[in-house]
Amino acid sequence: MNTIFRKSMLSVAGLAFAGGVFAGPIAAHAATPADGKPVAAAVQQSAPKPQGDQSRITLNDEQTANVKAIIAATKKAGLPERAAVISIATSLQESKLENLGHLGDMNDHDSLGLFQQRPSSGWGTPEQITNPEYSTTAFLKGLKQVDGWQDMPLTQAAQTVQVSAYPDAYAQWEQQATDLVGQHWNS
């Protein structure tokens, strides 16, 4: 890591610490009512705001079943809703949530399944990659290897796993993926 970058990062960290030192006591006093009894403050963690223009498609029964399969595999892997959002947005970009078989001349190399994973790149056999649970689990395994994926922009997390020629394309599906996870996570 070069010296300038390291010094910049240390400066940012110092400012964040100083802001916490000064804002912490202020925030604590602001939450104490006049009668002196503490008040429980609700802290709501919000999902990151989707980046850029958003796209949306109407899903058929097969696509909805694939959404549910992605969510089930995410839960089985013990990962949070954010992982399902990233997975569904990735699949929306790669296949429009359709489990693609070999497309002949229209195929992107040997890409298959919901995530257009390639047997020649080590994602699995064609039979495995076209299994929604397997392909989602393979995608999630790659996602878990990305340091800080939970907090980075969706498109950056997806791109780090997928290594697409269109790295920013995943962002356009974040809102629909978020809505789908909200709709199906507890069903």
C-alpha positions, 0 to 999 in steps of 0.5 A, spaced: 500 500 500 503 506 498 504 511 503 499 517 500 493 512 500 495 509 507 496 516 510 489 518 507 485 512 510 488 514 517 486 521 516 479 518 515 479 513 520 481 519 525 476 524 523 471 518 524 473 517 531 473 524 533 466 525 530 464 519 534 468 522 541 464 528 540 457 526 537 457 520 542 456 525 548 451 529 545 447 524 542 446 521 549 444 527 552 439 528 546 436 521 548 435 523 555 428 526 557 427 532 562 424 527 567 431 523 567 429 516 565 432 513 559 428 512 553 430 506 548 431 509 541 430 505 536 435 504 531 433 501 524 438 499 519 436 501 512 438 497 506 443 501 501 439 506 496 439 502 489 444 506 485 442 509 478 436 508 474 432 501 476 429 496 471 423 491 472 420 485 469 414 482 470 415 475 472 412 468 470 411 462 474 418 459 473 421 466 474 418 466 481 419 459 483 427 461 481 426 467 486 424 462 491 429 457 490 435 462 491 431 465 497 431 458 500 438 456 498 440 463 501 437 461 508 440 454 508 447 457 507 445 461 513 446 468 510 442 474 511 437 477 506 442 482 503 445 476 500 439 474 497 438 481 494 445 480 491 443 473 488 437 475 485 439 482 482 445 478 479 440 472 476 436 478 473 442 481 470 445 474 467 438 470 465 432 474 467 431 469 472 431 463 467 434 457 468 438 457 461 440 451 458 445 451 452 443 456 447 447 454 441 450 460 437 447 465 442 450 462 448 456 466 451 461 461 451 458 455 455 454 459 460 448 456 463 443 457 469 440 462 473 447 466 473 450 464 467 456 460 470 461 456 466 463 449 467 469 451 463 471 456 469 470 451 474 463 452 477 460 445 476 458 440 471 452 443 466 447 438 470 449 442 477 449 449 474 442 448 471 440 446 478 438 452 482 440 450 489 447 448 486 448 454 482 445 459 488 450 455 493 456 456 488 454 464 487 454 465 495 460 461 496 464 466 491 460 472 495 462 469 502 469 470 499 469 477 498 471 481 504 466 486 506 460 484 501 455 486 506 456 493 506 459 494 499 454 497 493 450 491 490 454 491 483 461 491 486 459 485 490 456 481 484 461 483 479 467 481 484 464 474 484 461 474 477 467 478 473 462 480 468 464 484 461 458 489 464 460 490 471 455 496 473 449 492 470 447 489 476 445 495 479 439 496 475 436 490 478 437 492 486 430 495 487 426 489 484 431 484 487 429 488 494 422 487 493 422 480 491 426 478 497 421 482 501 415 479 498 418 472 499 423 471 504 418 469 510 413 465 505 
